């Protein structure tokens, strides 16, 4: 185990154990990242209007929701490929449409059928993000490197509508992911106990 950095102002343990976040205690922290972004976005969404901060919180909230989707798709792809016996590395793109396309294809292979009509909502949310923020930059920076203003044509985004839509999509994606994990566990148990 690595020694605590005594010279860092940020990377050290504090006196109050409740304020210390624990990292690297599991072999894979993918779900911590995925759910961390989603939970942080939900927190901002639920506190924005009560603090009259919706015009400020919208940027980090939208980025966090978008990043949640990106990471969930990537983990579905990785674990899904593992389940169906395909090789492949972590997808190196930020384009939600490409990641959703790969995720959807893997889900169809796993369950040997077309994706349910419920997943149409995922398509709609992905398309909305692709129109506003195809490169995962529009909610992080006010303008592109070329000096073009991001979100120039967008005047309003309703936080409650976004949070509700992402919540529904999260329910679908998390159920699909849980199904993959369950199948992987069954597959591992079968290999272990197979005579």
N, C-alpha and C positions, 0 to 999 in steps of 0.2 A: 504494500500500500504506500502511496506517495505521501511524503511529509507535507504538512500544512504550510502554505506559503506565508511566512511571518512578515514579509515586507509589503505584501499586497494590502491595499485598503478595502478591496471588494471581495477577494477570494479567501475569506476566513470565517470561522465560526464565531458567533457572538455569545454573550452570557445567557440570554433567554433562549432555551432550546426550542420554544415554539416559533421562533423567528428564523431558525436555521433550516434551510431547504436541503434535503438529502438527495445527492446525485450518485449515479454509478453504483447502485446497490442491486441492480438486476443485470443479467447478461444483455438484455435488449430493452432499451428505453423508448422505443418507437411510440408506444401508446401514450407515454408521458408527454412527448412532444405534441402528438396529435391532439390529445384531450386538453393539454395546457393551452394551446392556441384557441381552441373552441371555448373553454371555460372562461378564459380572459376576455374574449369577445362578448360572451353572454353577460359577464359582469359589467362591462362597459355599457352594453345595451340596456341593462336593467337600471343602471344608475345615471344614464345620460340626461333623461328628461327631468328627473327629480332634482338634479343639480343644475339644470338649465345649461348643460354642456354639450348638447347634441351636435352643435356646429363644430365643436372641437373633437369630440369622441368619435365622430363618424369616420375619420381617416384611419386611426389605429384599429377601430372595430372592424371596418371593411377589410383591412389588410389581414387581420387575425382570422376572420372567417374564411377569406380566400386561401390563406396559408393552411388552415385546417383542412379544407377540401383537397388542396394539393398533396399534403402529407397523407391523408387518408387514402387517396387514390394510389399513391406510390406504395403504401403498405399493402393494400389489397392486391396490387400487381405482384409484389415480391412474394407474399404469402400464397397467393393464388397460383403463381408459377411453381412454387415449391409443392403445392398440393397436386397439381396435374403433371408434375415431372418435367417441366420445362426449365431450361436454364435461362439466366439473364441477370443483369445487374440492376441496381437502383436506377430508375429512369432519370436521365439528365436533362430535364426540361421543366419549365415553369408553366407551360401552356396547359391550362385545364382541359381544353377540348381534346388534346392528344392523350392526356392521362386518363380522362373519362372513357375515351374510345378503347384504350387498352384494358381498363378495368372492366368495362362492359363485356368485351370479348372474352375475358377470363371468366367472368361470372357466368356467361352463357355456356362455356365449356364445362365448368364445374357442375352446373345443374342441367346440362344437356337440353336446354330450352331457351327460347327467347326471353329477354328480360321483361319482367312484369310491367304493366302499364304505369304502375306507381313510379317507376324510374323516369317517367317523362318529366317529372318535376326536377330531377337531377339535371337533365338536359337543359331545361329552361334556365335554371340557376347558373349552370356552366356557361350557357350562351350569354346571359346578362353580364357575367364577369368578363367573358372574352370581349364583349363590345366595349366595356368600360376600361378594362385593365388586362389586356392580353399578355403583357410582359411582367406582371407583378410589380409594377412601379408606380401606378397612378395614385395609390393610397399611401405610398411611402415618400414621394417627392412631388412638389407642385409643378415641376416641368421636366421635360426630357433633356438629355444631354445636348440635343440640338436647339434647345430653347423653346420648344413647343409646349404650351400650357396643357397639362392633363385635365381631363374632366371638364373641358371648356363648355360643352353643350349640356352638362348635367346641372340642373338647378336645385333639385330636391331629391333626397333619399329618405324614406320613412324608416326609422330604426326598428319600430315594432314589426313592420312587414318583413324587413330583412331577417330579423331574429327568428320570427315565426317560420319563414321559408327555410332558413338554414336548419332550424330545429327539426322540421319535417324531413329534410334531406338527410340530416345526421341520423335520424331514426332508421331510415332505409339503409344507409351505408353501414351503420354500426351493426345492424342485424345481419347484413350480408357478410361483413367481416367476422362476426361471431360464428356464423355458419362455417366459414373457411377454417377458423381456429378449431372448431369442434371436429371437423373432418380431418384436419391435420393430427389432432390428438388421437382420434380413432385409428388413423393410419399408423401412427407411431406405436400405439398399443398392439395393433395387429402384428406388426413386424416383431415386436418384442416377445409376444406370446406365441407366435407362429411356430409350430413343432418342426 
